[in-house]
Amino acid sequence: MLDYLTGTGGRRLDYVRRGRGAPLLLIQGMGAHHAMWGEELLSLLEPEFDIVAYDHRGVGRGDRADEAFSTADLAEDAAAVIASVGWSDALVFGISLGGMVAQELVLRHPELVRALAIGCTWAGGPDGVMSETSRRMVEAFATRDPDHATKTSFEANFSRRFAAETPGLLETYQSRALSVKVPVPVIQMQWQAALAHDTGDRLGTVTRPTTVLHGTADAGIPVVNGHRLAGLIPGAQLELFDGAGHLFWWEDPARAAAALTQLERRAADRNDARGWTT
């Protein structure tokens, strides 16, 4: 069921909550929303996790976002969401822009992050690699033509193999993408926040169990960024989805769910070994 919770400064944000188990916060990417996680993944996660998937500021029925923001600002929203739900901490899974937000969250509020999963994302800065495909997608959104925008983002988000092998995928993608309103000005501010993101010289301080997930055929944020992230975060495990595109969890939801379950077990084992409680 869709409901509101409170972000930074009392801002209302849409969210859905389902499942039982360990707390799991899902943070979506640029131009996306909670429905883009898909039933295929969520149905696999809900036996193991208490899932909260929220929408970024300015998305859906939440309060408007009229001023520019950074990934650090969005991380404060994520921290407020965890507090609003009543959790002490959570396994945090962020993808694309959401992965950048998750990085800032663990750096600013490590006590809130039980374990960190970041997918199809980058650390930014001069060593980050952003593709022209992502730029073309933002330009397509700016036309305000829903059909053109969703077809362009569809081509950017999936591997050619998966698109060819999955009947009705374009229609399913368009239906989900357009089910929640994401204003073009918000997408443009998200894009600028992503371009300004830079955590490369700080990620070495992360101590939480971390898994980096990336499709090897990601046309939007190339896989070289996943390799770099795994090298920057001490002890991080790298899960490569061979031949998968940007939305790797659509292409292999079972493996994505298994990676999150395994990460939660790593976190639980680590906490038990140290005598922690959460």
C-alpha positions as CSV (number, residue, x, y, z in Angstrom):
1,M,0.0,0.0,0.0
2,L,1.3,3.4,-0.9
3,D,1.6,5.8,2.0
4,Y,3.5,8.9,3.1
5,L,6.5,9.2,5.5
6,T,8.6,12.2,6.5
7,G,11.9,13.2,4.9
8,T,14.2,16.1,5.8
9,G,12.5,19.2,7.1
10,G,9.2,17.5,7.4
11,R,9.0,16.9,3.6
12,R,6.4,14.2,2.7
13,L,7.7,11.3,0.6
14,D,5.8,8.4,-0.9
15,Y,6.7,4.9,0.1
16,V,5.6,1.3,0.1
17,R,6.3,-1.3,2.8
18,R,6.0,-5.1,2.7
19,G,7.5,-8.3,4.0
20,R,8.8,-9.4,7.3
21,G,12.4,-9.8,8.6
22,A,15.5,-7.7,8.6
23,P,15.0,-4.0,7.7
24,L,15.8,-3.3,4.1
25,L,15.7,0.3,2.6
26,L,15.5,0.5,-1.2
27,I,16.7,3.7,-2.9
28,Q,15.8,4.2,-6.5
29,G,17.7,6.0,-9.3
30,M,17.3,9.0,-11.5
31,G,13.8,9.5,-12.9
32,A,12.5,6.4,-11.2
33,H,10.2,5.5,-8.3
34,H,9.2,2.6,-6.0
35,A,7.3,0.7,-8.7
36,M,10.5,0.3,-10.7
37,W,11.7,-2.4,-8.3
38,G,9.2,-4.7,-9.7
39,E,7.2,-7.6,-8.3
40,E,9.7,-10.0,-9.6
41,L,12.3,-8.8,-7.1
42,L,10.1,-7.7,-4.2
43,S,8.3,-11.1,-4.0
44,L,11.7,-12.8,-3.6
45,L,12.8,-10.4,-0.9
46,E,9.7,-10.2,1.3
47,P,10.1,-13.6,3.0
48,E,13.5,-12.4,4.4
49,F,13.1,-8.6,4.7
50,D,10.9,-5.8,6.1
51,I,11.1,-3.7,2.9
52,V,10.6,0.0,2.6
53,A,10.9,1.5,-0.9
54,Y,10.5,5.2,-0.9
55,D,10.4,7.9,-3.6
56,H,12.9,10.8,-3.8
57,R,11.8,14.3,-3.1
58,G,9.5,15.8,-5.7
59,V,8.4,12.4,-7.0
60,G,4.8,11.1,-7.1
61,R,2.4,12.5,-4.5
62,G,5.2,13.7,-2.3
63,D,5.9,17.4,-1.6
64,R,7.4,19.5,-4.5
65,A,11.1,19.9,-4.9
66,D,11.8,23.4,-6.2
67,E,15.4,23.9,-5.1
68,A,18.6,22.3,-6.3
69,F,19.9,19.4,-4.1
70,S,22.9,17.2,-3.9
71,T,23.3,13.5,-3.2
72,A,24.2,14.4,0.3
73,D,20.9,16.2,0.7
74,L,19.1,13.1,-0.6
75,A,21.1,11.0,1.9
76,E,19.6,13.2,4.7
77,D,16.2,12.3,3.3
78,A,17.1,8.6,3.5
79,A,18.3,9.1,7.1
80,A,15.0,10.7,7.9
81,V,13.1,7.9,6.3
82,I,14.9,5.3,8.5
83,A,13.9,7.4,11.6
84,S,10.4,7.9,10.4
85,V,9.9,4.1,9.9
86,G,11.2,3.5,13.4
87,W,14.3,1.5,12.5
88,S,17.6,1.8,14.3
89,D,19.5,0.8,11.2
90,A,18.9,-1.1,7.9
91,L,20.5,-2.9,5.1
92,V,20.6,-0.2,2.5
93,F,20.3,-1.0,-1.2
94,G,20.7,1.9,-3.6
95,I,20.9,1.7,-7.4
96,S,22.3,4.3,-9.9
97,L,21.5,7.7,-8.3
98,G,20.2,5.8,-5.3
99,G,23.6,4.1,-5.0
100,M,25.2,7.5,-4.8
101,V,22.8,8.5,-2.1
102,A,23.6,5.3,-0.2
103,Q,27.3,6.1,-0.3
104,E,26.7,9.5,1.2
105,L,24.3,7.9,3.8
106,V,26.9,5.4,5.0
107,L,29.6,8.2,5.1
108,R,27.4,10.6,7.0
109,H,25.4,8.3,9.2
110,P,27.3,5.0,9.4
111,E,25.3,4.0,12.5
112,L,22.1,3.8,10.3
113,V,23.6,1.4,7.8
114,R,23.8,-2.2,8.9
115,A,25.2,-3.2,5.5
116,L,25.5,-1.5,2.2
117,A,24.5,-2.7,-1.3
118,I,25.2,-0.4,-4.2
119,G,24.3,-1.2,-7.8
120,C,24.9,0.2,-11.3
121,T,26.4,3.4,-9.8
122,W,29.6,5.4,-9.5
123,A,31.8,7.2,-7.0
124,G,32.0,10.2,-9.4
125,G,34.9,12.7,-9.5
126,P,37.5,13.0,-12.2
127,D,38.0,9.2,-12.3
128,G,34.4,8.3,-12.7
129,V,33.1,7.3,-16.2
130,M,29.6,8.5,-17.2
131,S,28.4,7.5,-20.7
132,E,26.8,9.6,-23.4
133,T,23.9,7.1,-23.2
134,S,22.9,8.6,-19.8
135,R,23.1,12.1,-21.3
136,R,20.9,11.2,-24.2
137,M,18.4,9.7,-21.8
138,V,18.2,13.0,-19.8
139,E,17.8,14.9,-23.1
140,A,14.9,12.6,-24.0
141,F,13.2,13.3,-20.7
142,A,13.6,17.0,-21.4
143,T,11.4,16.7,-24.5
144,R,8.4,15.9,-22.2
145,D,7.3,13.3,-24.7
146,P,6.5,10.2,-22.6
147,D,6.7,7.8,-25.4
148,H,10.1,9.1,-26.6
149,A,11.5,9.3,-23.1
150,T,10.5,5.8,-22.1
151,K,11.7,4.2,-25.3
152,T,15.0,6.0,-25.0
153,S,15.4,5.0,-21.4
154,F,14.3,1.4,-22.2
155,E,17.2,1.1,-24.8
156,A,19.6,2.6,-22.2
157,N,18.5,0.4,-19.3
158,F,18.4,-3.2,-20.7
159,S,20.8,-5.4,-22.5
160,R,19.9,-6.2,-26.1
161,R,19.9,-9.9,-25.3
162,F,17.3,-9.5,-22.5
163,A,15.2,-7.1,-24.6
164,A,15.1,-9.6,-27.5
165,E,14.4,-12.6,-25.3
166,T,11.6,-11.0,-23.2
167,P,8.2,-10.6,-24.9
168,G,6.3,-7.5,-23.9
169,L,9.2,-6.0,-22.0
170,L,8.9,-2.6,-23.5
171,E,5.2,-2.4,-22.7
172,T,5.8,-3.6,-19.1
173,Y,8.6,-1.1,-18.7
174,Q,6.6,1.8,-20.0
175,S,3.6,0.9,-17.9
176,R,5.7,0.8,-14.7
177,A,7.7,3.9,-15.5
178,L,4.6,6.0,-16.2
179,S,2.6,4.8,-13.2
180,V,4.1,7.5,-11.0
181,K,4.7,11.1,-12.0
182,V,8.4,12.2,-12.0
183,P,8.5,15.9,-13.0
184,V,11.1,16.8,-15.6
185,P,12.6,19.6,-13.5
186,V,13.2,17.0,-10.7
187,I,14.9,14.7,-13.1
188,Q,17.2,17.5,-14.3
189,M,18.1,18.3,-10.7
190,Q,18.8,14.7,-10.0
191,W,21.1,14.6,-13.1
192,Q,23.0,17.6,-11.8
193,A,23.3,16.0,-8.4
194,A,24.7,12.8,-10.0
195,L,27.2,14.7,-12.0
196,A,28.5,16.6,-8.9
197,H,28.7,13.4,-6.8
198,D,32.2,12.6,-5.6
199,T,33.0,10.2,-2.8
200,G,36.2,8.7,-4.2
201,D,38.5,10.0,-1.5
202,R,36.1,9.1,1.4
203,L,35.0,5.6,0.7
204,G,38.1,4.1,2.3
205,T,36.5,5.0,5.7
206,V,33.5,2.7,5.1
207,T,33.5,-0.2,7.6
208,R,30.1,-1.7,6.9
209,P,29.8,-5.0,5.0
210,T,29.4,-4.0,1.4
211,T,28.4,-5.6,-1.9
212,V,28.8,-3.8,-5.2
213,L,26.5,-5.1,-8.0
214,H,26.9,-4.2,-11.7
215,G,25.8,-5.5,-15.1
216,T,28.7,-6.0,-17.4
217,A,26.6,-4.6,-20.3
218,D,25.5,-1.5,-18.5
219,A,25.3,1.2,-21.2
220,G,24.4,4.0,-18.8
221,I,27.0,3.8,-16.0
222,P,29.7,1.5,-17.4
223,V,30.9,-1.5,-15.4
224,V,34.4,0.1,-14.9
225,N,32.7,2.2,-12.2
226,G,31.6,-0.9,-10.3
227,H,35.2,-2.3,-10.3
228,R,36.4,1.1,-9.0
229,L,33.9,1.2,-6.2
230,A,34.8,-2.3,-5.1
231,G,38.4,-1.3,-5.0
232,L,37.7,1.9,-3.0
233,I,35.6,0.3,-0.2
234,P,37.6,-1.9,2.2
235,G,36.4,-5.5,2.0
236,A,33.7,-4.9,-0.6
237,Q,32.5,-7.9,-2.6
238,L,31.9,-7.4,-6.3
239,E,28.9,-9.1,-7.9
240,L,29.0,-8.9,-11.7
241,F,25.9,-9.8,-13.7
242,D,27.3,-11.1,-16.9
243,G,25.7,-9.6,-20.0
244,A,23.1,-7.6,-18.0
245,G,22.3,-4.0,-18.5
246,H,21.7,-1.1,-16.1
247,L,18.5,-2.6,-14.6
248,F,20.3,-5.8,-13.7
249,W,17.7,-6.8,-11.1
250,W,15.0,-6.9,-13.8
251,E,17.3,-9.3,-15.8
252,D,18.2,-11.6,-12.9
253,P,16.0,-10.9,-9.9
254,A,16.8,-14.2,-8.3
255,R,20.5,-13.5,-8.2
256,A,19.9,-9.9,-7.0
257,A,17.7,-11.1,-4.1
258,A,20.3,-13.8,-3.2
259,A,23.1,-11.2,-3.1
260,L,21.1,-9.1,-0.6
261,T,20.2,-12.1,1.5
262,Q,23.9,-13.2,1.6
263,L,24.9,-9.6,2.6
264,E,22.4,-9.6,5.4
265,R,23.9,-12.8,6.7
266,R,27.4,-11.4,6.5
267,A,26.1,-8.4,8.6
268,A,24.4,-10.7,11.1
269,D,27.5,-12.8,11.5
270,R,29.7,-9.8,11.9
271,N,27.4,-8.3,14.6
272,D,27.2,-11.6,16.4
273,A,31.0,-11.9,16.4
274,R,31.3,-8.4,17.9
275,G,28.4,-8.8,20.4
276,W,26.3,-6.1,18.7
277,T,22.6,-5.9,18.8
278,T,20.4,-4.0,16.3
